[in-house]
Amino acid sequence: MGKPPHRLSDFIIVLEENANKSNKYCICRECILGSLYAEAEKHKFANTQELVHRYLKDCIYFKQKYSKSKQQEILEKPDKSISVTSNPIQEESDDNSKASSSKSSTASVRKNVIDCYCLRPLNEDQQKHFEQHILKATVSCCWAFSWVENPEVKALFQFIHSLIKLPSRKNLSGQILAESTQKITKSTKEIAKNDKNGVTLAYNGWKILKKNQFLEAF
């Protein structure tokens, strides 16, 4: 289980790479939006509240996006801590109210912003998973494989997630389809072999001459 998020976590993307024994590297969200992911990654830093605070304070994209009053509200709001006083019940109530207000303030800044979820490029496994979804959608909707190269489709995915790479028509109808077919065939074989009640095969009379080729698959 990783470290819990701090009050400025909404303004960064945490990477998988370790900066030290305790913290991972992170990238400023506003830098990604203001420039490019690769450029923002050059300025990665350890994910600590102090370093994030320091970075945002000097970030030109952060300053361009938020007014001075909003910057101050984001950067200078108090930490979520409870002091021991002579009236702990009242203090706890006050702190809960402040924490709720602080959380709401941050949430209002990021609410309904699609880049909260779509700022980092997909890793190899995620890209393959994404391509499987593209293939399933293609087959389910009876689309031609060329739909992934339609300019309007590309523009849509660019808007949704500028770092996502759509597969080419050739790749979708070739390698991706072949790999998916192999997985389905293997799964079908396993299900058939493990079926205690046996398997019933039905053939189309017009294609009966090809039944031997079909049976060879099993």
C-alpha positions as CSV (number, residue, x, y, z in Angstrom):
1,M,0.0,0.0,0.0
2,G,1.4,3.4,-1.0
3,K,1.7,6.6,1.0
4,P,-1.6,8.5,1.5
5,P,-2.1,11.6,-0.7
6,H,-1.2,15.0,0.7
7,R,-3.2,18.2,0.3
8,L,-1.5,19.1,-3.0
9,S,-1.7,15.6,-4.6
10,D,-4.5,16.8,-7.0
11,F,-1.9,18.9,-8.8
12,I,0.6,16.2,-9.7
13,I,0.9,12.9,-11.4
14,V,2.8,10.3,-9.4
15,L,5.1,8.1,-11.4
16,E,6.1,4.5,-10.6
17,E,9.8,5.4,-10.4
18,N,11.3,5.8,-6.9
19,A,13.0,9.1,-6.1
20,N,14.3,7.7,-2.8
21,K,13.4,5.0,-0.2
22,S,10.3,6.9,0.9
23,N,8.9,8.7,-2.1
24,K,8.2,8.3,-5.8
25,Y,8.8,10.9,-8.5
26,C,6.0,13.1,-9.6
27,I,5.2,15.5,-12.4
28,C,3.2,18.8,-12.3
29,R,-0.2,18.5,-14.0
30,E,-0.2,22.1,-15.2
31,C,3.2,21.6,-16.9
32,I,1.9,18.6,-18.8
33,L,-1.1,20.6,-20.0
34,G,0.9,23.7,-20.7
35,S,3.7,22.0,-22.7
36,L,4.2,18.2,-23.4
37,Y,4.4,15.2,-21.2
38,A,8.0,14.5,-22.2
39,E,9.0,18.1,-21.5
40,A,7.3,18.0,-18.1
41,E,8.9,14.7,-17.2
42,K,12.3,16.4,-17.5
43,H,11.4,18.4,-14.4
44,K,10.1,15.5,-12.2
45,F,10.8,15.7,-8.5
46,A,10.2,13.7,-5.3
47,N,6.5,13.6,-4.2
48,T,6.6,15.4,-0.9
49,Q,4.2,18.2,0.1
50,E,7.0,20.6,0.6
51,L,8.6,20.0,-2.8
52,V,5.2,20.2,-4.6
53,H,4.4,23.4,-2.8
54,R,7.8,24.8,-3.8
55,Y,7.4,23.7,-7.4
56,L,3.8,25.1,-7.8
57,K,4.9,28.4,-6.3
58,D,7.3,28.9,-9.2
59,C,5.4,27.1,-12.0
60,I,4.5,29.5,-14.8
61,Y,1.6,27.3,-16.0
62,F,0.1,27.1,-12.5
63,K,0.3,30.9,-12.3
64,Q,-1.2,31.3,-15.7
65,K,-4.2,29.1,-14.8
66,Y,-5.1,30.5,-11.4
67,S,-5.5,34.0,-10.1
68,K,-3.2,35.2,-7.3
69,S,-6.0,34.8,-4.7
70,K,-6.7,31.2,-5.9
71,Q,-2.9,30.4,-5.9
72,Q,-2.7,31.6,-2.3
73,E,-5.8,29.6,-1.3
74,I,-4.4,26.4,-2.8
75,L,-0.8,26.8,-1.5
76,E,-1.4,28.4,1.9
77,K,-4.4,26.5,3.2
78,P,-3.5,24.8,6.6
79,D,-2.7,21.1,6.9
80,K,-5.3,18.7,8.2
81,S,-4.1,18.5,11.9
82,I,-5.9,18.6,15.2
83,S,-4.5,20.6,18.1
84,V,-5.1,19.5,21.7
85,T,-7.1,22.2,23.6
86,S,-9.2,22.5,26.7
87,N,-12.3,21.8,24.6
88,P,-11.3,18.8,22.3
89,I,-14.9,18.2,21.1
90,Q,-15.3,21.7,19.9
91,E,-11.8,21.7,18.3
92,E,-12.4,18.4,16.6
93,S,-15.7,19.8,15.2
94,D,-13.9,22.9,14.0
95,D,-11.1,20.9,12.4
96,N,-13.5,18.6,10.6
97,S,-15.2,21.7,9.2
98,K,-11.9,23.1,8.0
99,A,-10.8,19.8,6.5
100,S,-14.1,19.5,4.7
101,S,-13.9,23.1,3.4
102,S,-10.3,22.5,2.4
103,K,-11.2,19.3,0.5
104,S,-14.1,21.0,-1.2
105,S,-11.9,23.9,-2.3
106,T,-9.4,21.6,-3.9
107,A,-12.2,19.5,-5.4
108,S,-13.8,22.6,-6.9
109,V,-10.6,23.3,-8.7
110,R,-10.3,19.8,-10.2
111,K,-14.0,18.9,-10.5
112,N,-15.1,17.5,-13.8
113,V,-11.7,18.1,-15.4
114,I,-10.9,15.3,-17.8
115,D,-7.1,15.7,-17.4
116,C,-7.4,14.5,-13.8
117,Y,-7.5,11.0,-15.2
118,C,-5.8,11.3,-18.7
119,L,-2.4,12.8,-18.3
120,R,0.1,10.0,-18.5
121,P,0.9,7.8,-21.5
122,L,-0.3,4.2,-21.3
123,N,2.3,1.5,-20.4
124,E,2.7,-1.6,-22.5
125,D,0.1,-3.7,-20.7
126,Q,-2.4,-0.8,-20.6
127,Q,-1.9,-0.2,-24.4
128,K,-2.6,-3.8,-25.2
129,H,-5.7,-3.7,-23.0
130,F,-6.8,-0.5,-24.8
131,E,-6.3,-2.1,-28.2
132,Q,-8.4,-5.1,-27.1
133,H,-11.2,-2.7,-26.3
134,I,-10.8,-1.1,-29.7
135,L,-11.0,-4.5,-31.4
136,K,-14.1,-5.5,-29.4
137,A,-15.8,-2.3,-30.2
138,T,-14.9,-2.8,-33.9
139,V,-16.4,-6.3,-34.0
140,S,-19.4,-5.5,-31.9
141,C,-20.4,-2.5,-34.0
142,C,-19.5,-4.2,-37.3
143,W,-17.2,-1.3,-38.2
144,A,-14.5,-1.5,-40.9
145,F,-11.0,-1.7,-39.5
146,S,-10.3,1.6,-41.2
147,W,-12.4,3.6,-38.7
148,V,-9.4,4.0,-36.5
149,E,-7.8,6.1,-39.2
150,N,-10.8,8.4,-39.7
151,P,-9.7,12.0,-39.1
152,E,-12.7,12.7,-36.9
153,V,-12.1,9.6,-34.8
154,K,-8.4,10.7,-34.3
155,A,-9.6,14.2,-33.3
156,L,-12.0,12.7,-30.8
157,F,-9.4,10.5,-29.1
158,Q,-6.9,13.4,-29.2
159,F,-9.4,15.5,-27.2
160,I,-10.2,12.7,-24.8
161,H,-6.6,11.7,-24.1
162,S,-3.8,13.4,-26.1
163,L,-1.3,10.7,-25.1
164,I,-3.3,7.7,-26.3
165,K,-2.1,6.1,-29.5
166,L,-4.8,4.5,-31.7
167,P,-3.6,1.4,-33.5
168,S,-3.4,1.6,-37.3
169,R,-5.9,-0.2,-39.5
170,K,-3.1,-2.6,-40.5
171,N,-2.2,-3.4,-37.0
172,L,-5.8,-3.7,-35.8
173,S,-6.7,-6.1,-38.6
174,G,-3.4,-8.0,-38.4
175,Q,-1.4,-8.5,-35.2
176,I,-4.1,-7.4,-32.7
177,L,-6.8,-9.5,-34.3
178,A,-4.5,-12.5,-34.7
179,E,-3.5,-12.4,-31.0
180,S,-7.1,-12.1,-29.9
181,T,-8.2,-15.0,-32.1
182,Q,-5.4,-17.2,-30.6
183,K,-6.5,-16.4,-27.1
184,I,-10.2,-17.1,-27.9
185,T,-9.3,-20.4,-29.7
186,K,-7.2,-21.5,-26.7
187,S,-9.9,-20.6,-24.2
188,T,-12.5,-22.5,-26.3
189,K,-10.3,-25.6,-26.4
190,E,-9.9,-25.5,-22.6
191,I,-13.6,-25.1,-22.0
192,A,-14.4,-28.0,-24.4
193,K,-11.8,-30.3,-22.9
194,N,-13.0,-29.6,-19.4
195,D,-16.7,-29.9,-20.1
196,K,-17.9,-33.1,-18.3
197,N,-21.1,-33.4,-20.3
198,G,-19.2,-33.4,-23.6
199,V,-19.5,-31.2,-26.7
200,T,-22.0,-31.4,-29.5
201,L,-20.9,-30.1,-33.0
202,A,-23.4,-29.0,-35.6
203,Y,-22.3,-28.4,-39.2
204,N,-23.7,-26.5,-42.1
205,G,-24.5,-28.9,-44.9
206,W,-23.0,-26.6,-47.5
207,K,-19.7,-26.6,-45.8
208,I,-19.6,-30.2,-44.7
209,L,-16.5,-30.8,-46.8
210,K,-14.5,-28.6,-44.5
211,K,-15.4,-30.4,-41.3
212,N,-12.1,-32.2,-41.0
213,Q,-10.2,-28.9,-41.0
214,F,-12.5,-27.8,-38.2
215,L,-11.9,-30.9,-36.1
216,E,-8.2,-30.6,-36.5
217,A,-8.3,-27.4,-34.5
218,F,-9.4,-29.6,-31.5
